[in-house]
Amino acid sequence: MRIGVVAPSGRIEPDVAERASALAAGRAELVIHPQCYAAHGHFAGTDAERAEAFIAMANDPAIDAIWFARGGYGSCRILDLVIPRLDRASRAKAYMGYSDGGSLLGALYRAGIGRPAHGPVLNDIVRDNGVLAVARALDWLVDRAPHALEPSLSARIPAAAFNITILSHLIGTPHQPDLAGHVLMLEEVSEYMYAIDRSLCHITANADIRRVAGIMLGRCSQIPENEVDFGEDEEQVARHWCAVSGIPWLGRADIGHDVANKIVPFG
């Protein structure tokens, strides 16, 4: 199996690719696009460079899956450059990432291209015990191993997973995916409690989102301490907005910005 690695957002260091390639050896070949090491301000290359790398990998029939190198910020800037140029070969692939990569996953799902999945990125290998996350990603990409999946997933009900802020920013754009009837799983990192509340207010107010089968909340980690305590935790906030919007609350999901992040294929 040949897995193409691209960086739609931030760059990675070469040793990250080397460590992940060593872990994959004997199971899959990681084809690292040179763009993953490029630097243009905050991004892994210019918008055009990141878009061209993604298109080249996605449209290459010799590549079996696309794996995002890392999150950060920047994938929303290339959606209009990428989606219209993806061809038939792109539709046979799985696409895996999370965090900022959710913009691309959502746009791909909206366009009916490939099999997007919320799951670990290559750069997770730098976390403590990050090899567990990368191994889990390979287990699903190579073998579709059931143990790698978020345990509540059902063959009868479609699902999708997003970072809360990323989904909030997708809503109202041409790339907002149709999630009617889906279990929507949400997670967050490094956002104040009031920002999580604001984003969930926006998400659950959307008429199309109100057609989901229900919301599950993953882990919300590294929440900064506000000088005036918000007074509610992330689950209380999620339950509140589910009650206000009439969206069923379905409990907690095993996803988040950590090495325990389980995989959620869209659909």
C-alpha positions as CSV (number, residue, x, y, z in Angstrom):
1,M,0.0,0.0,0.0
2,R,1.2,3.5,-0.8
3,I,0.0,6.3,1.4
4,G,0.6,9.9,0.2
5,V,1.4,12.4,2.9
6,V,0.7,16.1,2.4
7,A,0.6,19.1,4.6
8,P,-2.5,21.3,3.9
9,S,-1.8,23.4,7.0
10,G,1.5,23.5,8.9
11,R,4.9,21.9,8.1
12,I,6.6,19.0,9.6
13,E,10.3,18.3,10.3
14,P,12.0,15.6,8.3
15,D,12.6,13.4,11.3
16,V,8.9,13.1,11.9
17,A,8.5,11.6,8.4
18,E,11.5,9.3,9.1
19,R,10.0,8.0,12.3
20,A,6.6,7.4,10.9
21,S,8.1,5.7,7.8
22,A,10.1,3.4,10.0
23,L,6.9,2.5,11.9
24,A,5.0,1.8,8.7
25,A,7.9,-0.3,7.2
26,G,6.7,-3.7,6.0
27,R,3.1,-2.6,6.0
28,A,2.9,0.5,3.8
29,E,5.1,2.9,2.0
30,L,4.7,6.5,3.1
31,V,5.2,8.8,0.1
32,I,6.1,12.1,1.6
33,H,5.5,15.1,-0.6
34,P,8.4,17.6,-0.4
35,Q,5.8,20.3,0.3
36,C,5.5,18.9,3.8
37,Y,8.8,20.5,4.6
38,A,8.2,23.8,2.9
39,A,7.8,27.0,4.9
40,H,5.9,30.2,4.0
41,G,5.2,32.2,7.1
42,H,2.7,30.1,9.2
43,F,2.1,27.6,6.4
44,A,3.8,24.6,4.8
45,G,4.3,26.5,1.6
46,T,2.1,29.0,-0.2
47,D,-1.6,28.4,-0.7
48,A,-0.8,27.4,-4.3
49,E,2.0,25.0,-3.3
50,R,-0.1,23.3,-0.7
51,A,-3.0,23.0,-3.1
52,E,-0.9,21.6,-5.9
53,A,0.7,19.0,-3.6
54,F,-2.7,17.9,-2.4
55,I,-4.1,17.7,-6.0
56,A,-1.1,15.8,-7.2
57,M,-1.3,13.1,-4.5
58,A,-5.1,12.8,-4.6
59,N,-5.2,12.5,-8.4
60,D,-2.3,10.0,-8.6
61,P,-3.8,6.5,-9.2
62,A,-0.6,4.9,-7.7
63,I,-1.5,6.4,-4.3
64,D,-4.0,4.4,-2.2
65,A,-4.7,6.9,0.6
66,I,-4.0,10.4,1.7
67,W,-2.7,11.2,5.2
68,F,-2.4,14.7,6.5
69,A,1.0,15.5,8.0
70,R,-0.4,17.7,10.8
71,G,-2.9,20.4,11.7
72,G,-2.3,24.0,12.5
73,Y,-4.1,26.4,10.2
74,G,-4.4,26.9,6.5
75,S,-6.5,24.1,4.9
76,C,-9.6,26.4,4.6
77,R,-7.5,28.7,2.3
78,I,-7.1,26.0,-0.3
79,L,-10.6,24.5,-0.5
80,D,-11.6,26.4,-3.6
81,L,-8.3,25.6,-5.3
82,V,-8.5,21.9,-4.6
83,I,-12.0,20.6,-4.7
84,P,-12.9,21.5,-8.4
85,R,-9.7,19.9,-9.7
86,L,-9.9,16.5,-8.1
87,D,-10.5,13.7,-10.7
88,R,-11.7,10.1,-10.8
89,A,-8.6,8.7,-9.0
90,S,-9.3,10.9,-6.0
91,R,-12.6,9.3,-5.4
92,A,-11.2,5.9,-4.6
93,K,-9.0,7.1,-1.7
94,A,-9.4,7.4,2.1
95,Y,-8.3,10.8,3.5
96,M,-7.3,11.0,7.2
97,G,-6.6,13.9,9.5
98,Y,-8.2,16.1,12.2
99,S,-8.0,19.5,13.7
100,D,-7.5,22.1,11.0
101,G,-7.7,19.3,8.4
102,G,-11.4,19.0,9.2
103,S,-12.0,21.8,6.7
104,L,-10.8,19.6,3.9
105,L,-12.5,16.5,5.3
106,G,-15.8,18.4,5.4
107,A,-15.3,19.8,1.9
108,L,-14.4,16.4,0.5
109,Y,-17.5,14.8,2.1
110,R,-19.7,17.6,0.8
111,A,-18.4,16.9,-2.7
112,G,-18.7,13.1,-2.4
113,I,-15.0,12.6,-2.9
114,G,-13.3,9.6,-1.3
115,R,-13.7,8.4,2.3
116,P,-12.8,11.1,4.7
117,A,-11.9,10.1,8.3
118,H,-11.2,12.0,11.4
119,G,-8.1,10.4,12.9
120,P,-4.5,10.9,13.9
121,V,-2.0,12.8,11.8
122,L,1.6,12.0,11.1
123,N,2.9,14.6,13.5
124,D,1.1,12.9,16.4
125,I,4.2,10.8,16.6
126,V,6.0,13.6,18.5
127,R,3.5,13.4,21.4
128,D,4.3,11.4,24.5
129,N,3.4,7.8,23.4
130,G,2.5,9.2,20.0
131,V,3.5,6.0,18.4
132,L,0.2,4.6,19.6
133,A,-1.8,7.2,17.6
134,V,0.3,6.7,14.5
135,A,0.0,2.9,14.8
136,R,-3.7,3.2,15.1
137,A,-3.9,5.3,12.0
138,L,-1.9,2.7,10.1
139,D,-4.1,-0.1,11.4
140,W,-7.1,1.6,9.9
141,L,-5.5,2.9,6.7
142,V,-3.9,-0.4,5.8
143,D,-6.2,-3.0,7.4
144,R,-9.4,-1.2,8.3
145,A,-8.9,-2.6,11.7
146,P,-12.1,-2.4,13.8
147,H,-10.2,-1.8,17.1
148,A,-9.0,1.6,15.7
149,L,-12.5,3.0,15.4
150,E,-14.5,5.1,17.9
151,P,-16.4,2.4,19.7
152,S,-19.9,3.8,19.5
153,L,-19.9,3.8,15.7
154,S,-22.8,1.9,14.2
155,A,-23.2,0.3,10.8
156,R,-26.8,1.6,10.7
157,I,-26.2,5.3,11.5
158,P,-23.7,7.5,9.6
159,A,-21.3,9.6,11.6
160,A,-18.8,12.5,11.2
161,A,-16.4,14.1,13.5
162,F,-14.9,17.6,13.7
163,N,-13.0,20.1,15.8
164,I,-15.7,22.4,17.2
165,T,-14.1,25.7,15.9
166,I,-13.4,24.2,12.4
167,L,-17.0,23.0,12.0
168,S,-18.3,26.4,13.2
169,H,-16.2,28.1,10.5
170,L,-17.4,25.7,7.8
171,I,-21.1,26.5,8.5
172,G,-22.6,28.8,5.9
173,T,-19.8,28.3,3.4
174,P,-20.2,26.4,0.1
175,H,-18.2,23.5,1.7
176,Q,-20.6,22.8,4.6
177,P,-21.3,19.1,4.5
178,D,-24.7,17.6,4.7
179,L,-24.8,15.9,8.0
180,A,-28.6,15.1,8.2
181,G,-29.1,11.8,10.1
182,H,-25.5,11.6,11.2
183,V,-24.1,11.2,14.7
184,L,-22.0,14.4,15.0
185,M,-18.9,14.0,17.2
186,L,-17.1,17.2,18.3
187,E,-13.8,17.9,20.1
188,E,-11.7,20.9,20.9
189,V,-8.3,22.0,22.2
190,S,-6.8,25.2,23.6
191,E,-10.0,27.3,23.5
192,Y,-11.5,29.2,26.3
193,M,-14.8,27.8,27.7
194,Y,-16.7,30.9,26.5
195,A,-15.3,30.3,23.0
196,I,-16.5,26.7,23.0
197,D,-19.9,27.9,24.2
198,R,-20.0,30.5,21.4
199,S,-19.1,28.0,18.7
200,L,-21.6,25.5,19.9
201,C,-24.3,28.2,19.9
202,H,-23.5,28.9,16.3
203,I,-23.3,25.2,15.3
204,T,-26.5,24.1,16.9
205,A,-28.4,27.2,15.6
206,N,-27.9,26.1,12.0
207,A,-31.0,24.6,10.5
208,D,-29.1,21.9,8.6
209,I,-27.1,20.9,11.7
210,R,-30.4,20.5,13.6
211,R,-31.1,17.6,11.2
212,V,-28.3,15.5,12.7
213,A,-29.2,12.3,14.6
214,G,-27.5,13.7,17.7
215,I,-24.3,15.1,19.1
216,M,-21.5,13.3,21.0
217,L,-18.8,15.3,22.7
218,G,-15.2,14.2,22.6
219,R,-12.4,15.5,24.8
220,C,-11.9,19.3,25.2
221,S,-8.4,19.6,26.4
222,Q,-6.0,22.4,27.5
223,I,-8.8,24.8,28.2
224,P,-7.2,28.1,29.3
225,E,-8.3,29.5,32.7
226,N,-10.3,32.6,32.2
227,E,-10.0,35.5,34.7
228,V,-13.8,35.2,35.3
229,D,-14.6,31.5,35.6
230,F,-17.2,30.5,33.0
231,G,-19.0,28.4,35.6
232,E,-19.8,25.4,33.4
233,D,-17.7,22.7,31.9
234,E,-17.7,21.5,28.3
235,E,-20.3,18.8,28.8
236,Q,-22.7,21.1,30.6
237,V,-22.3,23.6,27.7
238,A,-22.9,20.9,25.1
239,R,-25.9,19.6,26.9
240,H,-27.3,23.1,27.1
241,W,-27.1,23.8,23.4
242,C,-28.5,20.4,22.6
243,A,-31.5,21.2,24.8
244,V,-32.0,24.6,23.3
245,S,-31.7,23.4,19.7
246,G,-33.7,20.1,20.1
247,I,-30.7,18.0,19.0
248,P,-30.4,14.8,20.9
249,W,-27.5,14.5,23.4
250,L,-25.8,11.2,22.8
251,G,-23.0,11.3,25.4
252,R,-19.2,11.2,25.1
253,A,-17.0,10.2,22.2
254,D,-13.5,8.8,22.3
255,I,-11.9,11.4,20.2
256,G,-9.7,14.4,20.9
257,H,-6.3,16.1,20.4
258,D,-4.4,13.3,22.1
259,V,-2.8,9.9,21.5
260,A,-6.1,8.2,22.4
261,N,-7.9,9.8,19.4
262,K,-10.0,7.1,17.8
263,I,-10.9,7.1,14.1
264,V,-14.3,8.2,12.8
265,P,-14.9,7.5,9.1
266,F,-17.5,9.9,7.6
267,G,-20.7,8.3,6.5
